[in-house]
Amino acid sequence: MRSAVTAAARTKDERRQVAWAQIDADGWRDWARDLKTHVLTHLDDYLQQAEQSLAANGCKVHWAATGADACDVVVRIAERLSARSVVKAKSMLTEEIGLNGRLEGAGLAVRETDLGEFIIQLLDEPPSHIVGPSLHRSLDDCRRLFHERFGTALDASPETLAATARVVMRDEFLDADLGISGANFLAADTGTVALIENEGNIRISTSIPKVHVALVGIEKLVPRFEDLSGLIQLTARSATGQPIGNYVSLIQGPRRAGERDGPDEVHVVFVDNGRTNLLADPEAWEILRCVRCGACLNTCPVYRQTGGHAYGWAYSGPIGAILAPGLLGLRASMPLPFASSLCGACAEVCPVRIPIPELLVYWRERAAAEGLTPALETATMKIWATLSEHPDAFGVAADAVGALPLDAVGRRLPVVRGWMEERAAPQPSRERFLRTWSRKEEGQ
Amino acid sequence: MSPRNRILGYVRGATASRPRVPHPGRFDGRFLAGDDRPPVDRFVELFLAAGGEVERFADLEDAAQWLYGFAGDFESVTVGATVPGALRPHVPSTCPDLATLGISHALAGVAETGSLVLDSRDGRRTQLLAPTHVVFVRERDIHHTLVGAMVTLKADLPSAVGLHSGPSKSADIGQILVRGVHGPGRIVAAIVGEPGPE
């Protein structure tokens, strides 16, 4: 599994590098950062404007303070329609709030229609990547799965597997009572829900069922319809290295008089679920600029080794590690802010210039101040702090460490022992650095 | 208090003391800035690179002649509501979920992204369900930039616009690219020169 994740993340990262080399990368990133910051500092105005535009387009607007409230809104819509089946477009927000479980609990058949989501739904696994949810699964994993579920050959080609999924889901699309999506962005002036994808399942999920429900995080707003042009291109270049997602849906509302198809009802659910808390944070509010492109995951040396499941919730990688404390609370998110080497690669690639390493450090400091760090680490840091302030004691401690037979000790320690099977620990110099330095100075 | 007012209240409280940042202005980050070829040339390059097919015609008559031959290989077609009468082949017409060929008329094209701009008034199922999709677009309707196309589009928005920039594709099975997962696996941009279909 690790090699699949590493290879996929590297490939995505290489494609992003090529795509960003074709454009004025700094100019695009500055514009996107400033646009999202503008929205976040005028969010109440844009939420109200969007509400009016959506209503004028014939959409029904709902507000949900929590994830549970958002799920309730969707269940109530489904109950009013006596709906039995739902087709879902890939949406990280619905993963975040656990919508599928709630809908299934209410007796609805839920089908994830993105091919990656379809695969992990069959496997009963959570997504391991914001953009490629089944990225941790190899072709052979998929062959075995499709063989067991749909009877395809064990050596079936990827084309055969995809064609099988297409046939299975086509009838489900045509029969579904409800189509559910998230939103990449929502333009306040025209009330446009913007969705980016490559397969066509989002266009179909939002076009064929009689009712479409879009769940939208309140930070997804943009001021103007034409602002979408920059964000759509920037997100695609960061996520997959394409100039644009293969399909972009710009949805203004339900089918109008004279249109031959499209949903009769469109509902937009504005979801807070911790976002206003994050917005109030003096440092961490910048996280709300995130466009969920996944570029920071692809470039992260930790993510490449661990994959997404190690992070334990919907959002993984560096963005997940800074978003979790903001949305779930710091205590519930431990030790995610520590799951990083602070190498800074994530900040280099973020298309909206979120200072991810600084925010990781920020959450770490908050965690230490709130007593959430492990006792051993806290004690070690205290000893270090004391020694640093007392040069004589520091010298004695340094001598003591220098005298330790590190190689022999290391080979007896758990975990370290394994690491040292192919490595030797160099013995530190017995002489203190200051003494060595003085000798050199004297010698000159 | 309603969830709406509570959320808006929290938002105001969170941002009250924060300096307000101005809007950065219209996005002008052009891909291939300085490339002064006609937009149709760049459109063709990108659309082909994304796996699409391109046919170019001098005029409507030329396009119709090609279509009648092309459509002859298909059992049934579904034709968009705004497709000009001349571009309706003599092949049995059926509902979009059964047709093997979909024919649509694009509102516009976009050079910098290689996109066809599709209008819900033309019919969404026709654009999405058939395995092969032919989209007619007038050469003069191809914009240089996406922002330019969107500013034009904004004056008369239908219930939904779809930007289609190549065949349906996915790499979710073992990171291997496959086509035609949900949408059409084959898409042909049929570009009509002057005078275009009216």
Interface residues (C-beta under 8 A of the other chain):
Chain A: A4 A7 A8 T11 Q22 I23 D24 G27 W28 D30 W31 D34 L35 T37 H38 L40 T41 H42 L43 D44 L47 Q48 E51 N57 W63 A64 A65 D69 T113 D114 L115 G116 I119 G132 P133 S134 L135 R137 S138 L139 D140 D141 C142 P158 E159 L161 A162 A163 A165 R166 M169 R170 L174 T190 T192 N198 E199 G200 N201 R203 I204 T206 S207 I208 I218 P223 F225 E226 D227 L228 S229 G230 I232 Q233 Q242 P243 I244 G245 N246 Y247 V248 S249 L250 I251 Q252 G253 P254 R255 R256 G258 E259 R260 D261 G262 F270 D272 T276 N277 L279 A280 W285
Chain B: S2 P3 R4 R6 I7 L8 Y10 V11 R12 G13 A14 T15 R18 P19 R20 V21 P22 H23 P24 R26 F27 G29 F31 L32 A33 L46 A50 A81 D97 E112 T113 G114 S115 S120 R121 G123 R124 R125 Q127 L128 L129 T145 L146 V147 A149 M150 V151 L153 K154 L157 P158 S159 A160 V161 G162 L163 H164 S165 G166 P167 S168 K169 S170 A171 D172 I173 G174 Q175 I176 V178 R179 G180 V181 H182 G183 P184
